[in-house]
Amino acid sequence: MSTERVDFLCNLCGCRNQGVLRNHAENREFQSCAHCHSSLRMRSLMLALGAELFGSPRALPAFPVDKHIRGIGMSDWDGYALPLATKFDYVNTFYHVEPKLDIANVPEDRFGTYDFIISSDVFEHIPGFLLDRAFENTRRLLKPGGIFLFTVPFDKTGETREHFPRLHDFRIVEAGGKRVLHNTTKDGEHEVFEDLVFHGGEGMTLEMRMFTEPDLLRRLAAAGFSSSTVRIDNAPHFGVVWPIDYAVPIVARA
């Protein structure tokens, strides 16, 4: 394990971090900012948002206040959701509590009304039979030229692996401290899945699949996005250095 240490200015809270272990700063999920506890994933999203909205990356505290810019988040982390709400006409939404957004069931009067949408590690939890609709509705929510900032865990190559490929009518039952998924397929067959993987947070956090990059780019194109770019942005002064080329942010334009 590397013992090399690095310094960086967190682009979320604007605080300086000194002597951070490199393998911590470059870990996708490790909360490597000592002040706001941001991770590489969170910092990279705001780096991309600044670059897309303003033409160059900048720290979140330096974003201008512009309430004409309208955006939504899907269960965004408070560390950037709360500051974004002071800068823009931005609302953080949730699947299970208000303000609610079910991305698979969006009212048409919301279509074409947003300049940006952020979804960080959400789509791996959406049931497979709703997944294409979720991508399509995200595109419909955006104005022409609007930005979709998106992360999920994904592999660089291969085909997406659905953990429950025949998911149809399902429920999760807890017994004896263990959660088990019961599914009835379209053909009426009953399936039982154990050893489920749940991610942190409330709501539907069951991992439904492991995406791959080629499949994600295909799905975004099929949903109507005009472009999709895998963003391996590096800004060491902001604590954004990707040591991997997978599970990184993707930016799609409507």
Secondary structure, DSSP 8 states (H G I E B T S, - for coil): ----EEEEE-TTT--EEEEEEHHHHT-SS----TTT---HHHHHHHHHHHHHHHSS---GGGS---TT-EEEEES--HHHHHHHHHHSEEEEEBSSSSSB--TTS--GGGTT-EEEEEEES-GGGS-HHHHHHHHHHHHHHEEEEEEEEEE--EESSS--EESSTT-SEEEEEEETTEEEEEEE-TTS-EEEE-S--B-SSSSS-B--EEEEHHHHHHHHHHTT-SEEEE----BGGGTB--S-SSS--EEEE-
